[in-house]
Amino acid sequence: MDCFVRVLAAQAPPDLVVFDEALTACGPLLRHLPPRRAGSYFQTRGGSLGVGIPGALGVKLARPELPVVAFTGDGASMYTLQALWTAARYGIGAAFVICNNRRYRLLDDNIERYWAQLGIAPRAHPEAFDLSRPDIDFTALAAALGVPGRRVDKPGQVPGAVRALLGHQGPYLVDLDTA
């Protein structure tokens, strides 16, 4: 994640707008692409999941002249992935990065805090938090909804993926392995 965001920050135009729903991976975003002006950085509020993709579409519709990139987690994206179809159908040129750790990591973190507050010894996380069986192919899902993209699972793939993300006319998705 850090490598991807660092390269994105170096290549991004100065008017880039970020929609950050990657709740457990937001450290690198805030480090390399911090909010610099009003209306350039959006985050989810109130603990809801699934607003990253449609939220980015809303920002892009409101400010079509600006480049918009949404970061969301693999679990959160599963709530509203169908919004990619809307992006493809109406040519809404936002870009999307799925931070794919194959878990509902936010739920892992929350249940650990809950157990600690109750004095419950750490234990195995619920199996439902695991998104690895079967592994979700987000680029295939995006393609099925009309949005091209690519998977990034090696650092050497990052520069090309960032160029594609920033240079594509129309919606584009990067499935970023963060596990």
C-alpha positions as CSV (number, residue, x, y, z in Angstrom):
1,M,0.0,0.0,0.0
2,D,2.7,2.4,1.0
3,C,4.6,1.9,-2.3
4,F,1.4,2.3,-4.4
5,V,0.4,5.5,-2.7
6,R,3.9,7.0,-2.8
7,V,4.1,6.4,-6.6
8,L,0.6,7.8,-7.0
9,A,1.5,10.9,-5.1
10,A,4.5,11.4,-7.3
11,Q,2.6,11.0,-10.5
12,A,-0.8,12.5,-9.6
13,P,-1.9,15.9,-10.8
14,P,-2.1,18.6,-8.1
15,D,-5.9,18.7,-8.3
16,L,-6.3,15.0,-7.5
17,V,-9.3,14.2,-5.2
18,V,-9.1,11.2,-2.9
19,F,-12.1,9.4,-1.5
20,D,-10.7,7.3,1.4
21,E,-12.8,4.3,2.6
22,A,-9.7,2.1,3.1
23,L,-10.2,2.4,6.9
24,T,-7.5,0.0,8.0
25,A,-5.0,1.2,5.3
26,C,-5.5,4.9,5.5
27,G,-2.0,5.6,7.1
28,P,-0.1,5.7,3.8
29,L,-2.9,7.8,2.2
30,L,-2.7,10.4,4.9
31,R,1.1,10.3,4.8
32,H,1.6,10.6,1.0
33,L,-1.7,12.2,-0.1
34,P,-2.8,14.3,2.8
35,P,-5.7,16.7,2.5
36,R,-4.2,20.0,1.2
37,R,-7.3,22.0,0.2
38,A,-11.0,21.9,0.9
39,G,-12.9,19.4,-1.3
40,S,-9.8,17.3,-2.1
41,Y,-10.1,14.6,0.5
42,F,-13.2,12.7,1.5
43,Q,-13.6,10.0,4.1
44,T,-16.4,7.7,5.3
45,R,-17.9,8.7,8.6
46,G,-19.9,6.9,11.3
47,G,-18.5,3.4,10.7
48,S,-20.5,2.5,7.7
49,L,-19.0,0.3,5.0
50,G,-19.5,0.5,1.2
51,V,-19.6,4.2,0.5
52,G,-16.2,4.5,-1.2
53,I,-17.1,3.5,-4.8
54,P,-20.5,5.3,-5.0
55,G,-19.0,8.2,-3.0
56,A,-16.3,8.7,-5.6
57,L,-18.9,8.6,-8.3
58,G,-20.8,11.4,-6.6
59,V,-17.6,13.5,-6.2
60,K,-16.8,12.9,-9.9
61,L,-20.3,13.9,-11.0
62,A,-20.1,17.0,-8.8
63,R,-16.6,17.9,-10.1
64,P,-16.2,16.2,-13.5
65,E,-13.1,18.3,-14.3
66,L,-11.1,16.8,-11.4
67,P,-9.4,13.5,-11.3
68,V,-10.9,11.3,-8.6
69,V,-9.5,8.2,-7.0
70,A,-11.3,6.1,-4.4
71,F,-9.6,3.7,-2.0
72,T,-11.8,1.1,-0.4
73,G,-11.2,-2.3,1.3
74,D,-12.1,-5.6,-0.3
75,G,-14.8,-6.2,2.3
76,A,-16.3,-2.7,2.1
77,S,-16.3,-2.9,-1.7
78,M,-18.5,-6.0,-1.6
79,Y,-21.4,-3.9,-0.3
80,T,-21.6,-1.6,-3.4
81,L,-19.4,-3.1,-6.1
82,Q,-22.4,-2.9,-8.4
83,A,-21.8,0.9,-8.6
84,L,-19.0,0.0,-11.0
85,W,-21.7,-0.8,-13.5
86,T,-23.2,2.7,-13.1
87,A,-19.7,4.1,-13.7
88,A,-19.3,2.1,-16.9
89,R,-22.9,2.7,-18.2
90,Y,-22.7,6.5,-17.7
91,G,-18.9,6.9,-18.4
92,I,-18.2,8.3,-15.0
93,G,-14.4,8.5,-15.1
94,A,-13.5,7.9,-11.4
95,A,-10.7,5.5,-10.6
96,F,-10.9,2.8,-7.8
97,V,-8.3,1.0,-5.7
98,I,-9.5,-2.1,-3.8
99,C,-7.1,-2.6,-0.9
100,N,-7.3,-6.4,-0.9
101,N,-6.1,-8.1,2.3
102,R,-8.6,-10.9,2.0
103,R,-10.2,-10.0,5.3
104,Y,-12.7,-7.8,6.9
105,R,-9.7,-6.3,8.8
106,L,-11.8,-3.6,10.3
107,L,-14.0,-6.2,11.9
108,D,-10.9,-8.1,13.2
109,D,-9.7,-4.9,14.8
110,N,-13.1,-4.0,16.3
111,I,-13.7,-7.5,17.8
112,E,-10.2,-7.4,19.3
113,R,-11.0,-4.1,21.0
114,Y,-14.4,-5.4,22.2
115,W,-12.8,-8.6,23.7
116,A,-10.1,-6.5,25.4
117,Q,-12.8,-4.2,26.9
118,L,-14.6,-7.2,28.3
119,G,-11.5,-8.9,29.5
120,I,-11.9,-11.8,27.1
121,A,-8.7,-13.5,26.1
122,P,-7.7,-13.2,22.4
123,R,-9.0,-16.0,20.3
124,A,-9.5,-17.0,16.6
125,H,-11.5,-14.4,14.6
126,P,-14.8,-15.5,13.2
127,E,-14.5,-17.4,10.0
128,A,-16.9,-15.0,8.3
129,F,-14.2,-12.3,8.5
130,D,-12.0,-14.3,6.0
131,L,-12.5,-13.3,2.4
132,S,-9.9,-15.7,1.0
133,R,-12.0,-18.8,0.3
134,P,-12.7,-18.4,-2.5
135,D,-10.3,-15.6,-3.4
136,I,-12.2,-12.7,-5.0
137,D,-11.0,-11.7,-8.4
138,F,-11.9,-8.0,-8.4
139,T,-10.5,-7.3,-11.8
140,A,-12.8,-10.0,-13.3
141,L,-15.8,-8.6,-11.3
142,A,-15.0,-5.1,-12.5
143,A,-14.6,-6.3,-16.1
144,A,-18.0,-8.1,-15.9
145,L,-19.5,-4.7,-14.9
146,G,-17.8,-2.9,-17.8
147,V,-14.8,-1.5,-15.9
148,P,-11.3,-2.4,-17.0
149,G,-8.5,-2.9,-14.4
150,R,-5.6,-4.8,-13.2
151,R,-4.3,-6.7,-10.2
152,V,-1.1,-5.5,-8.5
153,D,0.6,-8.0,-6.3
154,K,4.3,-7.1,-6.8
155,P,6.0,-3.8,-6.3
156,G,7.4,-3.7,-9.8
157,Q,3.8,-3.6,-11.1
158,V,3.0,-0.4,-9.3
159,P,4.4,2.3,-11.7
160,G,2.5,0.9,-14.7
161,A,-0.7,0.4,-12.7
162,V,-0.6,4.0,-11.4
163,R,0.0,5.3,-15.0
164,A,-2.9,3.2,-16.2
165,L,-5.1,4.4,-13.3
166,L,-4.3,8.1,-14.0
167,G,-4.3,7.9,-17.7
168,H,-7.4,5.9,-18.5
169,Q,-10.4,7.7,-19.9
170,G,-13.4,6.4,-18.0
171,P,-13.6,4.3,-14.9
172,Y,-10.7,2.1,-14.0
173,L,-10.0,-0.3,-11.1
174,V,-6.8,-1.5,-9.4
175,D,-7.0,-4.6,-7.2
176,L,-4.1,-3.9,-4.9
177,D,-2.8,-6.8,-2.8
178,T,-2.2,-5.5,0.7
179,A,-2.1,-8.8,2.6
